Amino acid sequence: MRRIVVTEFMSLDGVFEAPGPDGSGFKYEGWTMKYMNDEFLKFKTEELQAADAQLLGRITYEGFAKAWPERSGDAFSDKFNSMPKYVVSSTLKKATWNNSHIIKKDVAKEIARLKETKGEDILVAGSGELVDFLLELGLVDELRLLVYPVVLGMGKRLFKDTNVKLKLIEPTPFKTGVLALRYEPIK
């Protein structure tokens, strides 16, 4: 059975909005960029190498579909662009990014079915509403929070109406002050 691994960039006060430069107009857009280094890139590359699919909400999908297709020629970008992408959306008409599929109906059933297929981890990034939905249904196998040493004071918070107990698997501090926290939901 495949695992769903949620991986999120988050400020100390729980904001996950616009961690990279995305043209959204968020006041602190790109707030994670000064913390990028080889140590962080190694962590994200290993995470990507252990996965072979992405599960995304519409807003995150649209942002990724604008930014990633133009990137190529390195192992990270090439894998990120080529892997299957499953987009949960009731409004998206067409998914144009390479190897993308829209899940519109019976979302919980379709995601559970996807977990039953052969393969590696399924990564979920961004996609706050989808993350809440997956956590509430018990479909998340691991939650990775990359917590940045910054307080933004405004912006979209990752968790809204979710009440899930978590068990810490592993904390990994980076030299930049970012802390990667790996959790398993307690079922």
C-alpha positions in Angstrom: 0.0 0.0 0.0 1.3 3.5 -0.9 1.6 6.2 1.7 0.3 9.7 1.5 3.0 12.1 2.8 2.0 15.7 3.4 5.0 18.1 3.2 4.6 21.7 4.1 6.6 24.9 4.6 5.3 26.7 7.7 6.2 29.8 9.7 6.3 29.5 13.5 2.8 31.0 13.6 1.3 28.4 11.2 1.3 30.4 8.0 1.9 28.3 4.8 0.9 30.9 2.2 3.3 31.8 -0.7 6.5 30.3 0.7 8.1 30.8 -2.7 7.8 33.6 -5.1 4.4 32.9 -6.8 3.1 36.3 -8.0 0.2 36.1 -5.6 0.8 39.5 -4.1 1.0 38.2 -0.5 2.9 40.7 1.5 5.7 38.2 2.5 5.7 36.2 -0.7 8.8 34.1 -1.0 9.5 34.1 2.8 11.4 30.7 2.7 13.9 31.6 0.0 16.7 33.0 2.2 16.8 29.7 4.1 17.6 27.5 1.0 20.9 25.7 1.2 22.5 22.4 0.2 21.3 20.7 3.4 17.7 21.7 2.7 17.9 20.8 -1.0 19.2 17.3 -0.1 16.2 16.8 2.2 13.7 17.8 -0.4 15.5 15.8 -3.1 15.4 12.6 -1.0 11.8 13.2 -0.3 11.0 13.5 -4.0 13.1 10.4 -4.8 10.9 8.4 -2.4 7.7 9.4 -4.2 6.3 8.8 -7.6 3.1 10.8 -7.6 1.7 14.1 -6.4 -1.8 14.8 -5.0 -2.7 18.5 -5.1 -5.6 20.9 -4.6 -6.6 23.1 -7.4 -4.9 26.3 -6.2 -1.5 24.6 -5.5 -1.8 22.7 -8.8 -2.4 25.9 -10.8 0.6 27.6 -9.1 2.9 24.6 -9.8 1.6 24.3 -13.4 2.7 27.9 -14.0 6.1 27.5 -12.5 7.4 24.0 -13.0 7.0 23.1 -16.7 9.6 25.7 -17.8 12.2 24.1 -15.5 14.1 21.1 -16.8 17.6 19.6 -17.2 18.1 18.6 -13.6 17.0 15.5 -11.8 14.7 17.3 -9.4 12.8 19.3 -12.0 12.6 16.4 -14.5 11.1 14.0 -11.9 8.8 16.7 -10.5 7.4 17.4 -14.0 7.1 13.8 -15.2 5.5 12.2 -12.2 1.7 11.7 -12.2 -0.2 14.5 -10.6 -3.7 14.0 -9.2 -5.7 17.2 -8.8 -8.7 17.3 -6.5 -11.1 19.9 -7.9 -14.7 20.4 -8.7 -14.1 23.4 -10.8 -10.9 22.7 -12.8 -12.0 22.0 -16.4 -8.7 20.8 -17.9 -5.3 19.8 -16.4 -2.7 20.8 -18.9 0.5 20.1 -17.0 2.2 16.9 -18.1 0.7 13.6 -16.7 -2.1 15.4 -14.7 -5.4 13.8 -13.8 -8.4 15.5 -12.2 -10.4 13.9 -9.3 -13.8 15.5 -9.3 -16.2 12.9 -7.8 -16.0 10.4 -4.9 -12.8 12.1 -3.8 -12.3 10.0 -0.6 -13.0 6.8 -2.5 -10.6 7.8 -5.4 -7.8 8.7 -3.1 -8.2 5.5 -1.0 -8.1 3.6 -4.3 -5.0 5.4 -5.4 -3.3 4.4 -2.1 -4.1 0.8 -2.9 -2.2 0.9 -6.2 1.5 -0.2 -6.6 4.0 2.5 -6.2 6.0 4.8 -4.0 4.9 7.7 -1.7 2.3 10.1 -2.9 3.3 13.7 -2.0 0.9 16.5 -1.0 2.3 20.0 -0.9 0.4 23.2 -0.2 -3.3 22.3 -0.7 -4.5 23.4 2.7 -8.2 22.4 2.3 -7.1 19.0 0.8 -4.7 18.4 3.7 -7.5 19.1 6.3 -9.8 16.7 4.3 -7.2 13.9 4.2 -6.3 14.3 7.9 -10.0 14.1 8.9 -10.5 11.0 6.9 -7.4 9.3 8.2 -5.8 9.1 4.8 -2.5 10.8 5.7 0.4 8.4 6.7 3.0 11.0 7.4 3.0 14.8 8.0 6.3 16.7 7.4 6.3 20.2 8.6 9.3 22.3 7.7 9.0 25.0 10.3 10.9 28.3 9.6 12.2 30.6 12.3 10.0 33.4 11.2 6.7 34.9 12.5 4.6 36.4 9.7 1.6 37.6 11.7 -0.7 37.3 8.7 -1.5 34.9 5.9 -3.3 31.6 5.4 -2.8 29.1 8.2 -2.3 25.5 7.4 -4.8 23.9 9.7 -8.4 25.2 10.1 -11.0 22.7 11.3 -8.8 19.7 11.9 -8.4 17.9 15.1 -5.8 15.1 14.7 -3.4 13.8 17.3 0.2 13.2 16.0 3.2 11.2 17.1 6.6 12.8 16.5 8.7 10.4 14.4 11.8 12.5 13.9 12.9 16.1 14.3 15.7 17.3 12.0 17.2 20.7 12.6 18.9 22.5 9.7 21.8 24.9 10.1 19.6 27.8 8.9 17.2 27.3 11.9 14.6 25.5 9.9 13.3 22.5 11.7 11.9 19.5 9.8 9.3 17.7 12.0 8.1 14.3 10.8 4.8 13.1 12.4 2.5 10.1 12.1 -1.2 10.6 12.8 -2.3 8.5 15.7 -5.2 6.3 14.4 
